[in-house]
Amino acid sequence: MIKKNTKVIFKDGENKKIEDMVGGIPLSKGEIIRVHENDKVVLYEVVDKIVDCFLNGEDQVIDIIYIVERK
């Protein structure tokens, strides 16, 4: 069974935190994310993407971490 975990690390700005993203989102380095929070829109750029694959018997766990910075 394949299990995918996706996290986004916001390095700066008002959203400086780590967020789990349910269902995952496919992003590439250099891509821009528009974060809508209440009446504000903040732009973030994907500056790094880390993918780890753990093979545990018949199971596969994929951890994807996106690191983003405020644009």
Secondary structure, 3 states (H helix, E strand, C coil): CEEEEEEEEECCCCCCEEEECCCCCCCCCCCEEEEEECCEEEEEEEEEEEEEEEEECCEEEEEEEEEEEEC
